[in-house]
C-alpha cells in the first residue's frame, strides 16, 4: 500500500474508531443515567447486555485506532480521534430527544480545537524509547494514588446537580489519566517483547507484570468513565479526551525525553490550547445536556395515592420533584 492509499486508509480507520468510541460513550451514558448507584450497581451493570455492547464498541474503537496508527502518522491519527466528542454530542442529544444547544456546540468546537493544538505540538518519542521496569512501577503507583484522589475528592457545587457534575468530571479526569498511562505502559510492553529492557529482570517477568498493570488501568479507566457519565455525557467525555493525551505527554516529557515542537513556542501553544479546551469544557458543563433530568428520573412513576379518601376530597396531585416531601396519608372515613 503506497503512501496516499495508506493515509486514506488511516483516515477511514480513524473515523471508524471515533464512531465506535462515540457509540460506546452514549451507551455508557444511558446506562449511567438509569443506574441508582450503591453497592450492587457494578453487579447489575455486568448483567446488562448493553454494557457488554459498550465494552465491545470500546474494544473495536481501540483496535481501529491502533490499525490507523500502523498505516498513518501520529500527527494525523491523534487529532482525528478527537472527533469522538463531535460525534457523541448529537448522538446523545438524539437519544435524549432534544437538540444540541449553541453553547454545547461552541464548547465542543473549543475543546476539539484545544485538543488538536495540544496533540500537534507534542513530539513523539524516538523508536524503541520506553519506560524501564522501575519507571513503570513508579508511574503506576503515582497514577493509582492520583486516581484514588480524583475519584474520592471531586465533590463541589452547592446548586442542585452540581455535586454530581463535579464528581463526574473528577471520575472523567481519572479515567483519562488511566488510559494515558495505559498507553505509555503498552509502548513499554511492546519494547519488552522486542528486547530486554534495563532493570535486571528477566523479560518474561517484566512482560507479565506490565501486562497486568495495563489490564488494571484499562479496566479501571472503563469503570471510571462509566461512573463519570452519571453527571452527563458531553463534559465528562471532553475531559476524558483531554486528560488522556495530557497524561501521556507528561510521561513522555518527564521520562522519555520528548519535548514540545518549536521549543518555547511549543510550550506556549500547549498552554494556550489547554486554556481553550478548558473553556470548552466549562461550556459543555453548563450546557443543556449537563443539567437535563436523566431518563431514569424523568420516567420514574409517580407515587400511588391511597385509594380510600374522605368523601368529596380530591386525590392528591402526584409529585415529580424528588426533593419535595412525600404526600400525607389521607384520612380513612368510617
C-alpha positions in Angstrom: 0.0 0.0 0.0 1.5 3.3 -1.1 1.7 6.5 0.9 -1.5 8.1 -0.4 -3.5 4.9 0.0 -2.2 4.3 3.4 -3.1 7.8 4.5 -6.6 7.4 3.2 -7.0 4.1 4.9 -5.7 5.6 8.1 -8.3 8.4 7.9 -11.1 5.8 7.4 -9.9 3.7 10.3 -9.7 6.8 12.5 -13.3 7.7 11.6 -14.4 4.1 12.5 -12.5 4.4 15.8 -14.2 7.7 16.6 -17.6 6.3 15.8 -17.0 3.3 17.9 -15.9 5.3 20.9 -18.8 7.7 20.4 -21.4 5.0 20.3 -19.8 3.3 23.4 -19.9 6.6 25.3 -23.6 7.2 24.5 -24.4 3.7 25.6 -22.5 4.1 28.8 -24.2 7.5 29.5 -27.6 5.9 29.1 -26.7 3.1 31.5 -25.3 5.6 34.0 -28.5 7.7 33.9 -30.5 4.6 34.7 -28.2 3.4 37.5 -29.1 4.2 41.1 -25.6 3.6 42.4 -24.9 1.7 45.6 -23.0 -1.5 46.3 -24.9 -3.6 43.8 -24.5 -1.2 40.9 -21.5 -2.9 39.4 -23.1 -6.4 39.6 -26.3 -5.0 38.0 -24.1 -3.3 35.3 -22.3 -6.6 34.4 -25.7 -8.3 34.0 -26.8 -5.8 31.3 -26.3 -6.7 27.7 -26.0 -3.0 26.7 -22.9 -2.7 29.0 -21.1 -5.5 27.1 -22.1 -3.9 23.8 -20.4 -0.7 25.1 -17.3 -2.7 26.1 -17.2 -4.3 22.6 -17.5 -0.9 20.9 -14.7 0.5 23.1 -12.5 -2.5 22.1 -13.4 -2.1 18.4 -12.5 1.6 18.6 -9.2 0.8 20.2 -8.3 -1.8 17.6 -9.3 0.6 14.8 -7.1 3.3 16.4 -4.1 1.0 16.6 -4.6 -0.1 13.0 -4.8 3.6 11.9 -1.5 4.3 13.6 0.0 1.5 11.6 -1.0 3.0 8.3 -0.9 6.7 9.1 1.3 9.2 11.0 0.6 10.0 14.6 0.1 13.7 13.8 -2.8 12.8 11.6 -4.4 9.9 13.6 -4.4 11.5 17.0 -6.3 14.7 16.1 -8.9 12.6 14.2 -9.5 10.7 17.4 -10.9 13.9 18.9 -13.9 13.6 16.6 -15.3 11.2 19.2 -16.7 14.2 21.1 -18.2 15.8 17.9 -19.9 12.5 17.0 -21.1 11.7 20.6 -22.8 15.1 21.2 -25.6 14.8 18.5 -25.9 11.1 19.2 -26.5 11.7 22.9 -28.9 14.5 22.2 -30.9 12.3 19.8 -31.2 9.5 22.3 -32.4 12.1 24.9 -34.9 13.5 22.4 -33.5 17.1 22.5 -31.5 19.4 20.4 -27.8 20.3 20.8 -27.6 23.9 22.1 -25.4 26.5 20.7 -23.4 26.6 23.9 -22.7 22.9 23.6 -21.6 23.2 20.0 -19.3 26.1 21.0 -17.9 24.1 23.9 -17.3 21.0 21.7 -15.6 23.0 19.0 -13.4 24.8 21.5 -12.5 21.6 23.2 -11.7 20.0 19.8 -9.5 22.9 18.8 -7.6 22.9 22.0 -7.1 19.1 21.9 -5.9 19.2 18.3 -3.5 22.0 19.0 -2.2 20.2 22.1 -1.5 17.0 20.1 0.0 18.9 17.2 2.8 20.3 19.3 3.7 17.1 21.1 6.7 15.4 19.7 6.7 11.6 19.5 9.4 9.6 21.3 12.2 8.0 19.3 11.6 4.5 18.1 12.3 2.0 20.9 12.1 4.5 23.7 10.1 3.1 26.6 9.9 3.1 30.4 12.2 0.9 32.4 10.6 -1.5 34.8 11.4 0.8 37.8 9.9 3.8 36.0 6.8 1.8 35.0 6.2 0.8 38.7 6.8 4.4 39.9 4.4 5.7 37.3 1.8 3.1 38.1 2.0 3.8 41.9 1.8 7.6 41.4 -1.1 7.2 38.9 -3.0 4.9 41.3 -2.7 7.5 44.1 -3.8 10.3 41.7 -6.8 8.3 40.5 -7.9 7.5 44.1 -7.6 11.2 45.0 -9.6 12.3 41.9 -12.3 9.6 42.4 -12.9 10.3 46.1 -12.3 14.0 46.4 -14.1 15.5 43.4 -17.1 16.9 45.2 -18.1 20.5 44.8 -21.1 22.7 43.9 -23.9 23.8 46.1 -26.5 24.0 43.3 -28.8 21.1 42.6 -26.9 18.6 40.4 -23.6 20.5 40.9 -22.1 17.8 43.1 -23.0 15.1 40.6 -21.4 17.1 37.7 -18.3 17.8 39.8 -17.9 14.2 40.8 -18.4 13.2 37.2 -15.5 15.4 36.0 -13.2 14.0 38.6 -14.0 10.5 37.5 -13.6 11.5 33.9 -10.1 13.0 34.7 -9.1 9.8 36.5 -10.4 7.7 33.5 -8.4 9.7 31.0 -5.3 9.6 33.2 -5.6 5.8 33.5 -6.0 5.4 29.7 -3.0 7.7 29.1 -0.8 5.7 31.5 -2.1 2.5 30.0 -0.9 3.7 26.5 2.6 4.5 27.9 2.8 1.1 29.5 1.6 -0.5 26.2 4.6 1.1 24.5 6.8 -0.3 27.2 5.3 -3.8 26.8 5.9 -3.6 23.0 9.5 -2.8 23.6 9.8 -5.6 26.2 8.5 -8.1 23.7 11.2 -7.0 21.2 14.2 -6.9 23.5 15.2 -7.0 27.2 14.9 -3.6 28.8 17.2 -2.3 31.6 16.3 -3.2 35.2 17.9 -6.6 35.7 14.6 -8.6 35.5 14.0 -11.4 33.0 11.9 -10.4 30.0 9.0 -12.7 30.8 8.6 -11.5 34.3 8.7 -7.9 33.2 6.3 -8.6 30.3 3.8 -10.4 32.6 4.0 -7.6 35.3 3.5 -4.8 32.8 0.6 -6.7 31.1 -1.1 -7.0 34.4 -0.7 -3.2 35.0 -2.1 -2.4 31.5 -5.1 -4.6 32.2 -5.7 -3.0 35.5 -5.6 0.5 34.1 -7.7 -0.4 31.1 -10.5 -1.9 33.3 -10.2 0.9 35.8 -10.4 3.6 33.1 -13.5 1.9 31.7 -15.3 1.7 35.0 -14.3 5.3 35.9 -15.7 6.6 32.6 -18.9 4.7 33.4 -19.2 6.5 36.8 -18.3 9.8 35.1 -21.3 9.7 32.8 -23.7 9.9 35.7 -23.1 13.6 35.5 -23.9 13.9 31.8 -22.2 12.9 28.5 -20.5 15.8 26.8 -18.4 17.4 29.6 -17.1 14.1 31.0 -16.3 12.8 27.5 -14.4 16.0 26.7 -12.4 15.7 30.0 -11.6 12.1 29.2 -10.3 13.0 25.7 -8.2 15.8 27.2 -6.7 14.1 30.2 -5.7 11.0 28.1 -3.1 12.8 25.8 -2.1 15.2 28.6 -1.1 12.3 30.9 0.8 10.6 28.1 2.5 13.9 27.2 3.6 14.4 30.9 5.2 10.9 30.9 6.8 11.5 27.5 8.3 14.8 28.5 9.4 13.8 32.0 10.7 10.3 31.4 11.1 9.6 27.6 12.9 12.7 26.5 10.0 14.0 24.4 9.5 17.7 24.0 7.1 20.1 22.5 7.8 21.1 18.9 9.1 24.6 18.2 10.8 24.9 21.6 9.5 27.6 23.9 6.8 28.5 21.4 5.5 24.9 21.6 5.1 25.3 25.4 3.2 28.5 24.9 0.9 26.8 22.3 0.3 23.9 24.6 -0.6 26.3 27.5 -3.0 28.3 25.2 -4.5 25.1 23.9 -5.2 23.9 27.4 -7.0 27.2 28.3 -9.1 27.0 25.1 -10.0 23.4 25.8 -10.8 24.2 29.5 -13.2 27.0 28.3 -14.9 24.4 26.1 -15.3 22.0 29.0 -16.9 24.8 31.0 -19.4 25.5 28.2 -20.2 21.8 28.0 -20.7 21.6 31.8 -23.1 24.4 31.9 -25.0 23.4 28.7 -28.4 22.0 28.5 -27.2 18.4 28.4 -25.4 18.8 31.7 -28.5 20.0 33.6 -31.2 17.9 32.0 -33.0 15.3 34.0 -31.7 11.8 33.4 -34.2 9.4 31.7 -34.4 7.2 34.8 -35.7 10.1 36.8 -37.8 11.6 34.1 -39.7 8.3 33.6 -40.0 7.3 37.2 -43.6 6.5 38.2 -45.4 8.9 40.5 -46.2 7.8 44.0 -49.5 5.9 44.1 -52.1 7.6 46.4 -54.2 5.7 48.8 -57.5 4.6 47.2 -59.5 5.3 50.4 -60.1 9.0 50.8 -62.7 11.2 52.6 -65.9 11.8 50.7 -65.7 14.6 48.2 -61.9 15.0 48.8 -59.9 15.1 45.5 -56.9 12.8 45.1 -53.6 14.5 45.9 -51.6 15.6 42.9 -48.6 13.4 42.2 -45.3 15.0 43.0 -42.5 14.8 40.4 -39.7 16.7 42.2 -37.6 14.2 44.1 -36.7 16.8 46.7 -40.4 17.5 47.6 -41.9 16.0 50.7 -43.9 12.8 50.3 -47.7 13.3 50.2 -49.6 12.9 53.5 -51.6 9.8 54.0 -55.3 10.7 53.6 -57.7 10.1 56.5 -60.0 7.0 56.3 -63.7 7.6 56.8 -65.5 5.2 58.9 
